[in-house]
Amino acid sequence: MRYIRNIGNCLAWCFIASFAWVWVSCDEFCEVSNRTAIVVNFFSAESHEQINVSVRVTGINVDGAGRDSLLYPNNMFPQQSRDHIILPLNPNADEMIFMVEVDDLLTDTITFRYTPHVGFISVECGCAVFAQINEEQLEWTENAIINVEVTNSKVNTVLYRQGILNDENIRIYY
């Protein structure tokens, strides 16, 4: 009986020690997003101050397969009036087209051309597809948009849900 009790105690201590070793030695969870997106802020062309606009954004599929998607407003970003938007990049393409409707009146199309490249973040987070915006090939219509300026051509990761944004990439002036 004493022998069984000693084995039980030994197993219990082994379990506790193993659990503690695994808990202490495990890698940290990834605290950095591996999703890249273009951060766009809206500005007044007259005052050069950031403004809120009522915006509706649709991503247009470049390959013509008819799989366009509504980006704003959506479940994650339900309000239409905002001072910025986050435009996701397709890691398998080098061009994205977005249709931007402002104040339910005027619609513009913006075409971003970029060079994607894979970058290592960390062991916990893995890799992400970063991009470099080709500033010379940025195109837009001028129905409501007065000007589009690239402020940072390097597209980095963003944390959508936490509201943390890296540097802005684009300024759209109305």
C-alpha positions as protocol buffer text, in pm:
chain_id: "A"
residue {
  index: 1
  type: MET
  ca { x: 0 y: 0 z: 0 }
}
residue {
  index: 2
  type: ARG
  ca { x: 280 y: 234 z: 91 }
}
residue {
  index: 3
  type: TYR
  ca { x: 450 y: 152 z: -241 }
}
residue {
  index: 4
  type: ILE
  ca { x: 137 y: 251 z: -439 }
}
residue {
  index: 5
  type: ARG
  ca { x: 107 y: 577 z: -245 }
}
residue {
  index: 6
  type: ASN
  ca { x: 473 y: 662 z: -321 }
}
residue {
  index: 7
  type: ILE
  ca { x: 418 y: 593 z: -691 }
}
residue {
  index: 8
  type: GLY
  ca { x: 109 y: 814 z: -685 }
}
residue {
  index: 9
  type: ASN
  ca { x: 299 y: 1097 z: -517 }
}
residue {
  index: 10
  type: CYS
  ca { x: 585 y: 1055 z: -761 }
}
residue {
  index: 11
  type: LEU
  ca { x: 349 y: 1068 z: -1060 }
}
residue {
  index: 12
  type: ALA
  ca { x: 174 y: 1374 z: -920 }
}
residue {
  index: 13
  type: TRP
  ca { x: 504 y: 1557 z: -872 }
}
residue {
  index: 14
  type: CYS
  ca { x: 621 y: 1451 z: -1218 }
}
residue {
  index: 15
  type: PHE
  ca { x: 298 y: 1584 z: -1368 }
}
residue {
  index: 16
  type: ILE
  ca { x: 332 y: 1916 z: -1182 }
}
residue {
  index: 17
  type: ALA
  ca { x: 698 y: 1952 z: -1283 }
}
residue {
  index: 18
  type: SER
  ca { x: 621 y: 1862 z: -1647 }
}
residue {
  index: 19
  type: PHE
  ca { x: 332 y: 2108 z: -1660 }
}
residue {
  index: 20
  type: ALA
  ca { x: 546 y: 2385 z: -1508 }
}
residue {
  index: 21
  type: TRP
  ca { x: 831 y: 2313 z: -1751 }
}
residue {
  index: 22
  type: VAL
  ca { x: 596 y: 2321 z: -2052 }
}
residue {
  index: 23
  type: TRP
  ca { x: 425 y: 2638 z: -1929 }
}
residue {
  index: 24
  type: VAL
  ca { x: 753 y: 2823 z: -1868 }
}
residue {
  index: 25
  type: SER
  ca { x: 929 y: 2703 z: -2183 }
}
residue {
  index: 26
  type: CYS
  ca { x: 646 y: 2759 z: -2434 }
}
residue {
  index: 27
  type: ASP
  ca { x: 692 y: 3031 z: -2690 }
}
residue {
  index: 28
  type: GLU
  ca { x: 492 y: 3347 z: -2650 }
}
residue {
  index: 29
  type: PHE
  ca { x: 183 y: 3391 z: -2863 }
}
residue {
  index: 30
  type: CYS
  ca { x: 210 y: 3620 z: -3161 }
}
residue {
  index: 31
  type: GLU
  ca { x: 130 y: 3976 z: -3056 }
}
residue {
  index: 32
  type: VAL
  ca { x: 193 y: 4125 z: -3400 }
}
residue {
  index: 33
  type: SER
  ca { x: -49 y: 4108 z: -3689 }
}
residue {
  index: 34
  type: ASN
  ca { x: 61 y: 3941 z: -4008 }
}
residue {
  index: 35
  type: ARG
  ca { x: -204 y: 4115 z: -4219 }
}
residue {
  index: 36
  type: THR
  ca { x: -91 y: 4396 z: -4442 }
}
residue {
  index: 37
  type: ALA
  ca { x: -311 y: 4678 z: -4565 }
}
residue {
  index: 38
  type: ILE
  ca { x: -294 y: 5027 z: -4708 }
}
residue {
  index: 39
  type: VAL
  ca { x: -389 y: 5290 z: -4447 }
}
residue {
  index: 40
  type: VAL
  ca { x: -577 y: 5576 z: -4613 }
}
residue {
  index: 41
  type: ASN
  ca { x: -660 y: 5903 z: -4437 }
}
residue {
  index: 42
  type: PHE
  ca { x: -904 y: 6165 z: -4565 }
}
residue {
  index: 43
  type: PHE
  ca { x: -807 y: 6534 z: -4579 }
}
residue {
  index: 44
  type: SER
  ca { x: -960 y: 6862 z: -4680 }
}
residue {
  index: 45
  type: ALA
  ca { x: -798 y: 7004 z: -4994 }
}
residue {
  index: 46
  type: GLU
  ca { x: -855 y: 7358 z: -4864 }
}
residue {
  index: 47
  type: SER
  ca { x: -737 y: 7335 z: -4503 }
}
residue {
  index: 48
  type: HIS
  ca { x: -513 y: 7025 z: -4528 }
}
residue {
  index: 49
  type: GLU
  ca { x: -672 y: 6898 z: -4205 }
}
residue {
  index: 50
  type: GLN
  ca { x: -798 y: 6544 z: -4155 }
}
residue {
  index: 51
  type: ILE
  ca { x: -1175 y: 6519 z: -4208 }
}
residue {
  index: 52
  type: ASN
  ca { x: -1457 y: 6267 z: -4167 }
}
residue {
  index: 53
  type: VAL
  ca { x: -1641 y: 6162 z: -4480 }
}
residue {
  index: 54
  type: SER
  ca { x: -1937 y: 5935 z: -4533 }
}
residue {
  index: 55
  type: VAL
  ca { x: -1773 y: 5663 z: -4737 }
}
residue {
  index: 56
  type: ARG
  ca { x: -1866 y: 5337 z: -4907 }
}
residue {
  index: 57
  type: VAL
  ca { x: -1572 y: 5133 z: -5044 }
}
residue {
  index: 58
  type: THR
  ca { x: -1591 y: 4833 z: -5274 }
}
residue {
  index: 59
  type: GLY
  ca { x: -1295 y: 4624 z: -5383 }
}
residue {
  index: 60
  type: ILE
  ca { x: -1305 y: 4544 z: -5754 }
}
residue {
  index: 61
  type: ASN
  ca { x: -1162 y: 4213 z: -5867 }
}
residue {
  index: 62
  type: VAL
  ca { x: -890 y: 4277 z: -6124 }
}
residue {
  index: 63
  type: ASP
  ca { x: -923 y: 3940 z: -6299 }
}
residue {
  index: 64
  type: GLY
  ca { x: -1283 y: 4019 z: -6402 }
}
residue {
  index: 65
  type: ALA
  ca { x: -1431 y: 3716 z: -6228 }
}
residue {
  index: 66
  type: GLY
  ca { x: -1708 y: 3930 z: -6079 }
}
residue {
  index: 67
  type: ARG
  ca { x: -1612 y: 3876 z: -5715 }
}
residue {
  index: 68
  type: ASP
  ca { x: -1622 y: 4236 z: -5597 }
}
residue {
  index: 69
  type: SER
  ca { x: -1656 y: 4290 z: -5223 }
}
residue {
  index: 70
  type: LEU
  ca { x: -1798 y: 4564 z: -5002 }
}
residue {
  index: 71
  type: LEU
  ca { x: -1526 y: 4677 z: -4761 }
}
residue {
  index: 72
  type: TYR
  ca { x: -1698 y: 4973 z: -4589 }
}
residue {
  index: 73
  type: PRO
  ca { x: -1933 y: 4974 z: -4412 }
}
residue {
  index: 74
  type: ASN
  ca { x: -1917 y: 4615 z: -4286 }
}
residue {
  index: 75
  type: ASN
  ca { x: -1954 y: 4415 z: -3965 }
}
residue {
  index: 76
  type: MET
  ca { x: -1611 y: 4517 z: -3834 }
}
residue {
  index: 77
  type: PHE
  ca { x: -1643 y: 4882 z: -3943 }
}
residue {
  index: 78
  type: PRO
  ca { x: -2019 y: 4954 z: -3939 }
}
residue {
  index: 79
  type: GLN
  ca { x: -2017 y: 5334 z: -3937 }
}
residue {
  index: 80
  type: GLN
  ca { x: -1993 y: 5511 z: -4271 }
}
residue {
  index: 81
  type: SER
  ca { x: -1854 y: 5843 z: -4148 }
}
residue {
  index: 82
  type: ARG
  ca { x: -1484 y: 5805 z: -4084 }
}
residue {
  index: 83
  type: ASP
  ca { x: -1150 y: 5980 z: -4115 }
}
residue {
  index: 84
  type: HIS
  ca { x: -957 y: 5676 z: -4245 }
}
residue {
  index: 85
  type: ILE
  ca { x: -999 y: 5340 z: -4411 }
}
residue {
  index: 86
  type: ILE
  ca { x: -785 y: 5027 z: -4426 }
}
residue {
  index: 87
  type: LEU
  ca { x: -758 y: 4865 z: -4769 }
}
residue {
  index: 88
  type: PRO
  ca { x: -638 y: 4503 z: -4770 }
}
residue {
  index: 89
  type: LEU
  ca { x: -391 y: 4392 z: -5035 }
}
residue {
  index: 90
  type: ASN
  ca { x: -414 y: 4076 z: -5238 }
}
residue {
  index: 91
  type: PRO
  ca { x: -83 y: 3893 z: -5180 }
}
residue {
  index: 92
  type: ASN
  ca { x: -125 y: 3710 z: -5511 }
}
residue {
  index: 93
  type: ALA
  ca { x: -156 y: 4023 z: -5725 }
}
residue {
  index: 94
  type: ASP
  ca { x: 31 y: 4343 z: -5795 }
}
residue {
  index: 95
  type: GLU
  ca { x: -269 y: 4566 z: -5855 }
}
residue {
  index: 96
  type: MET
  ca { x: -586 y: 4648 z: -5662 }
}
residue {
  index: 97
  type: ILE
  ca { x: -880 y: 4863 z: -5767 }
}
residue {
  index: 98
  type: PHE
  ca { x: -1119 y: 5021 z: -5520 }
}
residue {
  index: 99
  type: MET
  ca { x: -1441 y: 5210 z: -5587 }
}
residue {
  index: 100
  type: VAL
  ca { x: -1490 y: 5488 z: -5332 }
}
residue {
  index: 101
  type: GLU
  ca { x: -1831 y: 5653 z: -5299 }
}
residue {
  index: 102
  type: VAL
  ca { x: -1838 y: 5969 z: -5087 }
}
residue {
  index: 103
  type: ASP
  ca { x: -2146 y: 6126 z: -4929 }
}
residue {
  index: 104
  type: ASP
  ca { x: -2377 y: 5901 z: -5140 }
}
residue {
  index: 105
  type: LEU
  ca { x: -2312 y: 6128 z: -5438 }
}
residue {
  index: 106
  type: LEU
  ca { x: -1988 y: 6092 z: -5623 }
}
residue {
  index: 107
  type: THR
  ca { x: -1792 y: 5775 z: -5698 }
}
residue {
  index: 108
  type: ASP
  ca { x: -1423 y: 5754 z: -5776 }
}
residue {
  index: 109
  type: THR
  ca { x: -1201 y: 5463 z: -5868 }
}
residue {
  index: 110
  type: ILE
  ca { x: -850 y: 5431 z: -5725 }
}
residue {
  index: 111
  type: THR
  ca { x: -595 y: 5189 z: -5868 }
}
residue {
  index: 112
  type: PHE
  ca { x: -296 y: 5087 z: -5657 }
}
residue {
  index: 113
  type: ARG
  ca { x: -6 y: 4904 z: -5817 }
}
residue {
  index: 114
  type: TYR
  ca { x: 245 y: 4751 z: -5580 }
}
residue {
  index: 115
  type: THR
  ca { x: 531 y: 4507 z: -5555 }
}
residue {
  index: 116
  type: PRO
  ca { x: 457 y: 4235 z: -5297 }
}
residue {
  index: 117
  type: HIS
  ca { x: 735 y: 4060 z: -5106 }
}
residue {
  index: 118
  type: VAL
  ca { x: 738 y: 3805 z: -4824 }
}
residue {
  index: 119
  type: GLY
  ca { x: 894 y: 3912 z: -4495 }
}
residue {
  index: 120
  type: PHE
  ca { x: 967 y: 3716 z: -4179 }
}
residue {
  index: 121
  type: ILE
  ca { x: 807 y: 3860 z: -3863 }
}
residue {
  index: 122
  type: SER
  ca { x: 903 y: 3607 z: -3592 }
}
residue {
  index: 123
  type: VAL
  ca { x: 888 y: 3238 z: -3507 }
}
residue {
  index: 124
  type: GLU
  ca { x: 553 y: 3288 z: -3332 }
}
residue {
  index: 125
  type: CYS
  ca { x: 398 y: 3503 z: -3605 }
}
residue {
  index: 126
  type: GLY
  ca { x: 552 y: 3352 z: -3915 }
}
residue {
  index: 127
  type: CYS
  ca { x: 571 y: 3549 z: -4239 }
}
residue {
  index: 128
  type: ALA
  ca { x: 364 y: 3821 z: -4398 }
}
residue {
  index: 129
  type: VAL
  ca { x: 333 y: 3962 z: -4746 }
}
residue {
  index: 130
  type: PHE
  ca { x: 452 y: 4322 z: -4736 }
}
residue {
  index: 131
  type: ALA
  ca { x: 434 y: 4558 z: -5033 }
}
residue {
  index: 132
  type: GLN
  ca { x: 589 y: 4864 z: -5190 }
}
residue {
  index: 133
  type: ILE
  ca { x: 342 y: 5102 z: -5356 }
}
residue {
  index: 134
  type: ASN
  ca { x: 451 y: 5211 z: -5703 }
}
residue {
  index: 135
  type: GLU
  ca { x: 388 y: 5583 z: -5666 }
}
residue {
  index: 136
  type: GLU
  ca { x: 426 y: 5660 z: -6037 }
}
residue {
  index: 137
  type: GLN
  ca { x: 147 y: 5416 z: -6125 }
}
residue {
  index: 138
  type: LEU
  ca { x: -115 y: 5540 z: -5879 }
}
residue {
  index: 139
  type: GLU
  ca { x: -433 y: 5633 z: -6069 }
}
residue {
  index: 140
  type: TRP
  ca { x: -768 y: 5781 z: -5966 }
}
residue {
  index: 141
  type: THR
  ca { x: -1071 y: 5947 z: -6116 }
}
residue {
  index: 142
  type: GLU
  ca { x: -1148 y: 6305 z: -6016 }
}
residue {
  index: 143
  type: ASN
  ca { x: -1523 y: 6309 z: -5951 }
}
residue {
  index: 144
  type: ALA
  ca { x: -1497 y: 6391 z: -5579 }
}
residue {
  index: 145
  type: ILE
  ca { x: -1127 y: 6332 z: -5519 }
}
residue {
  index: 146
  type: ILE
  ca { x: -910 y: 6637 z: -5577 }
}
residue {
  index: 147
  type: ASN
  ca { x: -572 y: 6474 z: -5513 }
}
residue {
  index: 148
  type: VAL
  ca { x: -414 y: 6152 z: -5387 }
}
residue {
  index: 149
  type: GLU
  ca { x: -75 y: 6161 z: -5217 }
}
residue {
  index: 150
  type: VAL
  ca { x: 148 y: 5869 z: -5120 }
}
residue {
  index: 151
  type: THR
  ca { x: 295 y: 5954 z: -4780 }
}
residue {
  index: 152
  type: ASN
  ca { x: 459 y: 5616 z: -4713 }
}
residue {
  index: 153
  type: SER
  ca { x: 507 y: 5369 z: -4996 }
}
residue {
  index: 154
  type: LYS
  ca { x: 597 y: 5079 z: -4764 }
}
residue {
  index: 155
  type: VAL
  ca { x: 288 y: 4881 z: -4673 }
}
residue {
  index: 156
  type: ASN
  ca { x: 321 y: 4720 z: -4329 }
}
residue {
  index: 157
  type: THR
  ca { x: 105 y: 4516 z: -4095 }
}
residue {
  index: 158
  type: VAL
  ca { x: -201 y: 4652 z: -3916 }
}
residue {
  index: 159
  type: LEU
  ca { x: -410 y: 4531 z: -3623 }
}
residue {
  index: 160
  type: TYR
  ca { x: -766 y: 4575 z: -3745 }
}
residue {
  index: 161
  type: ARG
  ca { x: -960 y: 4483 z: -3435 }
}
residue {
  index: 162
  type: GLN
  ca { x: -741 y: 4664 z: -3184 }
}
residue {
  index: 163
  type: GLY
  ca { x: -759 y: 4988 z: -3381 }
}
residue {
  index: 164
  type: ILE
  ca { x: -381 y: 5009 z: -3400 }
}
residue {
  index: 165
  type: LEU
  ca { x: -258 y: 5151 z: -3727 }
}
residue {
  index: 166
  type: ASN
  ca { x: 94 y: 5191 z: -3849 }
}
residue {
  index: 167
  type: ASP
  ca { x: 198 y: 5491 z: -4055 }
}
residue {
  index: 168
  type: GLU
  ca { x: -48 y: 5614 z: -4312 }
}
residue {
  index: 169
  type: ASN
  ca { x: 26 y: 5522 z: -4670 }
}
residue {
  index: 170
  type: ILE
  ca { x: -213 y: 5742 z: -4867 }
}
residue {
  index: 171
  type: ARG
  ca { x: -388 y: 6075 z: -4822 }
}
residue {
  index: 172
  type: ILE
  ca { x: -701 y: 6142 z: -5023 }
}
residue {
  index: 173
  type: TYR
  ca { x: -795 y: 6508 z: -5052 }
}
residue {
  index: 174
  type: TYR
  ca { x: -1158 y: 6617 z: -5099 }
}
